[in-house]
């Protein structure tokens, strides 16, 4: 995070940073919060974590499809097991 902050400061980009898009990982939320807090401390530019941090829609769709496919596989495995038990 230090390097990102240094780059934003060096190129005077803190005031131009409107949104950050990331995946849904909890540790990313923590890093972004620290980044926003650090920018506020150094530049007095306020950020709103709720409105300026956007989850990547593609990542959310990928997670949902992964769960769906896993459940389909589990359902098929259970069906095959049930059919073998009946026979």
N, C-alpha and C positions, 0 to 999 in steps of 0.2 A: 504494500500500500504506500510505503514511503516513496517509492520510485514514481508511482502514478501521481502522487501529490506534487513531487518535485517537477515533473513534466508539466503538469497543469499550471504550476506557479511560474516556471521558466518561460512558458509561452503565453502567459497571461490569459489562460483559458478558464479560470475558475468562474468568472462572471458569464461565460458563454456556455457552460455546462448546464443543459436543461434537464436531460433525462439520462438514466443509466439503465440499460437492459441486461439482465442476467438470468441464469437459471434459478431454480427455486431453493437451492441449498441454503440451509440455515447459516452456515459459516460465511456465505457471500453476503447475506443481510448484515451480519456483524461487521464485515469489512467495509461495506458501503456506509453504514452508520458512522464508523470511525472516520472514513474519508470525508463525509459531509461535516462532521464535527471539527475535523482538522481544518477544512477549508473555512469554516465559520470563524475559528480561532485566529487564522492567519489573515483573512481578508474581510471579515464581517459580512460575507455573502451568505445569506440564510438559504437553507434547503429544506424541503419538506419530503421526508423519507416516504411518506404514504403516496404522494402524488408524483414524485420525480424518480422513483425506482419502479421499473416495469419488468414484470416477469416475461420471459421469452415465450410467446404463444406456441412456437414450434416445439420447444422443449416440453411444455405442458401436454401437447398432443402426443408426443413421443411417449411420455410416461403413461398416459391413458391407454394407448394402443398396446404397450408392453404388458400392462396388467390384464387387459382384455385377452390377449393372445395366451398369456400364462393360464388364465382361467379356462380358456377353450381346451388347452392341452390337458389340464387337470380333469376337466369334464370327460374328455375322450378316454383318458387313462382309467378313470373310475368306471366308465361305461364298459370298457373292455374287461376290467376286473369283474364287474357284476355279471357280464355275459359268461365268463369262464366259470364263475361260482355256480351259476344256474345250470350249466351243462354238467 
